[in-house]
Structures are given as C-alpha cells and as structure tokens.
Amino acid sequence: MKTKEFAELCKVDKRTLFYYDEIGLLKPQKVLDNGYREYSQAQLCTMETIKLLQSTGMSLSEVRALLNNELEEDNGILINDSIKRLEEEISKLSDAKIFLENRMNLRACYMRHVGEDIFTDWLPARKLAAENPDFRSMKRVSYSKAGYYLDVAIDLIEATPKYLFKMALPTEESVDFEEGNYVCRFVEAEKIIYALKEVKRFADDVAKLGYVTEDVVYMERLQTWIINRADGIICRLAAKLKEDIKREKP
C-alpha cells in the first residue's frame, strides 16, 4: 500500500513515516523507481508495536534498538524497566482519581448542608494513607514525599494531632475510616492553623448537644476551587457517633 494509505490506517502523518525510515525504525517494504514508498499489511502490526512501546515512555532510539535486536543487554531488562515505569504512572493516576473522587464527595456533603451548623451524615468506609510526623516540629513532615494535600486526624483525649492522612492507594501504613453516622461541621478560616483551633469548640458543642462520639475528629480540607471560590479555607470536622441516639442530658 502507498504511503498515504498506510499513514491513514496507522493514524500518523506521512512525515512521521519519512522520519522513521530515516532513523531506521520502520523502512518501507519497497521503494519504487519513481521514489514512491510501499508498505505491507504486516507492517501495520510493526507500527502498532512502535506506538505501544512509545506509550510506555521508551525513546525512539530504544524502540529501534529493541525491535532490531541492537541492545547490548537482554531485551527483557528494558521491557521490565518500562513495566516498572508504567506501574508508577498507574499508581499516580489512581491516587489522583481517588483524591478527586473524595473531594467531590466532600463537595456534595458541603452542598447538602450549606447553612447548617452541626449536622449528622452517613460517611462511607475508606482507607486512609497515613503519615506520622513529629508534630512538635512540622518541618519534619516530608511534604515532597507525602504530598501537600494532607488532612489530619486529631485525638480528642490528648488534644493533639494523631496522624496526617491523604486519599491514595492503600499501603501498609493505611488506617481504616469506618463507615457510619458521623456528626459534622464545616468551618471556614483564613489559615489552616485557625481551623485546627476550631476542633476543641466543635467537640464541646457536640457534647452539649448530647452526642456520644469516638475520640478522633477527622479534619478534611475542601479546596475552595472545587466549589468555585478563590480564597479562604474550608474544612469538614467529623467524629463518628458511638450511638445513633443522643445521650440524655443531665
């Protein structure tokens, strides 16, 4: 088949085929006396292989060396490197998907309870990828490693942060966020440190209303750009109810 037809079937332009011919990656099956190139049906498979290997992050020189058996090392080494690179990319994309899904759930909760102070809501079970920094020195937190979208679980008995967490693929350090009824409040602040100070007031207000909760408050940040706002900080405070009914007030 002629160059134009082959290019259309492969969904590339003719210049790409000319370049692949020039670097020895994919040469036409035949070059006619008038200079026209012809490609075979079998070369469609070769082109698909080239595109697939490129999608793994291989350079054109690596693809050429692999297909032409020009590598000094075993071909399997390069292929395994590509598999590892793909696994890392898949993990990053999965983490991004989990993060966005969680923030959209948080957004839906916010929209359902706009204008409410303290409310109850059923929250689904999740796995939280936990980080355990030294909270006496927040500089000990490796944000470059852990990421910047970190939320915090606060121990009400000790009145201190228990661990940081993020929505990501589960790891060995993951902790369970149990499904169930939670008593919640959205708080707004200029800085995250001011939002943290709201936890004690939240716990006191919850107790005054007669709710009996677990000893951990989860503070999750709702990025304002998700709700079409440009400034400020919004956090959901949530504590799991031990019972579905309120405690009798004295």
N, C-alpha and C positions, 0 to 999 in steps of 0.2 A: 504494500500500500504506500501511497505517496506521503510525503512529509506532513502536508496539511491534514489529511485524513487521520494519520497516526496521532498527530498533536491533539486533534479534536477528541479522539477516543480516550487519550490519556489526560485530557483536561490541562494541558500545558500549551504555551505558545511555541512557535517554530524556533524562536531564538534560543529557548531552553534546549531544544534538541541539537541545535548547532553547537551550543556550548558543551553539551555532554559529549558530542562527537570530538570536539577539540581537545578535551581533557582525557579522553579515552575511557569515559564512563559508560557510554552507550553509543556504539557506532552503528550506522545503518547496515542492513544486511547486504545491500548492493548500492554502488554509485554508478549511475549510467554515464554514457559518453558525454551527454549534454550537461552533466553535473547534478542532475536530479537524484535525490536520495530515495531509496525504497526500504521499507521496514516490513518485517514478517509478523504474523499473528503471534508467534511465540514471544516476540519482544515486548508485547503488551504486558506479559507477566513480569518480565525483567523491569519494566518501568514501574509497575506497581510495587515491586520489591524495593526499588530505589526510593520511592516516595515513603514507603513504610519505614525503612531504615533511617531516613532523614527525620521522620517524625519522632524518633527516639532520641534525637539530639546528636546523631552522628554527622560529622562533616562529610562533604562530597568526596574528599580525599580518602576518608576512612571507608566510605561505602565502596569506592572504586577498588581499594586495596582488598576489602573483604570479598567482593564479587569476583575479582580477578586473581584471588589467592596470592596476593603480593605481600601479605603480612609476614613479618619475621617471627612473630609469636603465634600461638594457637588461635584460630579464629574464635574459639569459644570464650577466650578472655575478653575480647572486645564486645561480644554479644552479652556476656554476663554483666559487664560494666553498663551496657545500655539498659539491661533489665533493672539493675540497681537504681539507675537514674530515673527510670520510669516509675519505680516504686516510690521514690522520694517525691516525685511530682504528683503522683496519685494521692499520696498522704497529704501534701499541701493543699491540693484541691478539695479533698474530703474535709479537712479541717475548716477551710473557707466556707464550704457548704453547710457544715454543722453550725458554725458561728452565725451565718446569715439566717439560717432556719430558726435558731434560738432567739436571735434579735427580733425576728418577725413575730415569733410567739410572744415575746416581751412587749412588742409594739401593740399586738392585738389585745393583750391584757390591759395596757395603758389606755387604749381607746375605749375598752369596755367600761373602765372605771374612772374616766375623766370626771373631775369634780368631787369624787368621793374621798374621804379621809382614810379611815381604816376599813378594810373590806376582806372578805374571805373568797378564796378561789381554789379550784382543783388544779394542781400542778402535776404534770406527768413525771414519771421516773426518768432520770438521766444519769450518765456517767460524767463526772467532773474530773478533768485532768488537773491534778493538784500540784501546787508548788509550795514548798515550806521554807520561806526565807526567815532570816533573823529580823524580826520586826523592830528590834531596838535600833537597827540601822538599815533603813530601806535601801541604802546604797548596796547592800549585799544581794539584792534581787537582781538576777541576771536577765534584764528585760530583752536583751538582744537574743538570748536563748529561749526564754519563756514566752516572749511576745508582750505586746503592750496592752492588749485587750484582756486584762486580768480583773476578775471580780474577787470578792473576799467573803469568807465565812467567819463570823465573829462569835466567840464563846461568851455567852451572857454571864456565866458564873465568874469567869476570870476577867470579864470586861476587856478582853484583848482579842485582836485578830487571831484566828486559829490557823488558817491557811489561805493562800491565794488559789484561785482556780480559773480555768478557762474552758470554753466549749471546744472540744477537739476529740480526735480519735482516742479511745480508751488506752491507757498504759498501765504498767504495773502499779503506778502510784495513784491511779484513779480512785475516787471515792464515790459512793452511791448517794445520789439525790433521790430520796424516796418519794414515790407518788403519794398524793393525799391532799387533804384540805389544809391550806395554809392561810394564816392571817397576814395581810399585806398592807403596805402603804408606799406610795410613790412620794419621794422627797426631791426637792429642787434646791440646788446650791450653786454658788459661783466656783467653788473648788471642791475636789473630792474629799479633802480633809474635813470640810464643813459637813458634808454628807455623812461621814463616819460618826460625827458627833451627834447625829440625829438618832443613832441606834438606841442609845440609853433612853431617850424620850419616847421612842417607839415602844420599847419593852415596857416602860412604865404605863403608857397609855393602854397597851394591850391588857396588862394586868388589871388596870382599873375597870376595863370593860368585862372582866371576868373570864377571859380566855386563858386556857392552860396550854402552854406550848413546850416544845423541846427547847434545849438550852443553846441552840445555834440559830443565829439570824444570817440569812444569805442576802448579801447586798450585791445586786447586779446592775450594772450601768447600762442605761438605754441611750445610745448615742443620739444626740438631738437631730443629726442629719437624717436619721431614719424616720422621724416624724415631721420633716420639713421645717425644722428650726435650725438657726445658725449659731446659737450661743447657749451658754448655761450647761448644767449637769443635771441629769435626771437619773435617779436610782430607785430600784424597787427593793424594799426591805420585806423579807418573807420569813416567817417562822412556822414550822409545822405544828399543827394542832395535835395535842395528845388525845383529845376527845372531840367529838362533833358537837358537843353542847358546852355552853359556858358553865364555869364554876359558879356556885351560888355565892352571891355577895354577902359579906358578914353584916 
